[in-house]
Amino acid sequence: MKVDFVRFKPSITYDYDNFVVFSEKPLNNRFLKGYIIKARSSKEVLEKLRRAKKDWFVGVIGDLNILKYAVMRWRVDLILDFDGRILDYALIKMAKDKDVAIEFSFRRFLRCRDRSKLFEEVVETFKIIKKFDTPFILTSGAENDYELRPKRQILEFFEYLGADVERAEHWMRRLVRRYTDSNYIMDGLEIVGDDP
């Protein structure tokens, strides 16, 4: 199942089966719902987590301390990609331990001013992620139809930067399955059938 994580309701679908549409107030539409938590304090993170519904993907945006705090909460699914995001060694290790995925979006490369610095940061981050086998996903992160890209283009771009795209797709399928497959409990544990 090809899924992309976006920040708007797309009108173009390309080769995607579905989208996870992230917003601070998820709307009822035909797409999967994503809830963005933008917080400045740990108290604000907890307040917004209480509002999250069971079928919402929960992504967090904030400074390094907020991200570390949010990763420790059981309901957070991923660290969203945003301008100015800082990932350090400890946060990547914590994300692995708490099974929180890290998003890398193509949109940042379209909008950034200092691309060479961004390329270096992302290449180094992929090396650390590979070392710990931290969950990560590759998305368009689009905020409008012009930033939306086909899945193949996104995967080839990040593969050039050193990402293990097969592993990223594994983490993406796993994350989406948590919310779309009623028989899925966790890796290696599924409901197969009813007892007679």
Buried (B, 14 or more C-beta within 10 A) or exposed (E): EBBBBBBBEBEEEBEBEBBBBBBEEBEEEEBBBBBBBBBEEBEBBBEBBEEBEEEBBBBBBBEEEBBBBBBEBEBBBBBBBBEEBEBEEEBBBBBBEBBBBBBBBBBBBBEEEEEEEBBEBBEEBBEBBBEBEBBBBBBBBBBEEEBBBBBEEBBEBBBEBBBBBEBBBBBBBBBBBEBEEEEBEEEEEEEEEEEE
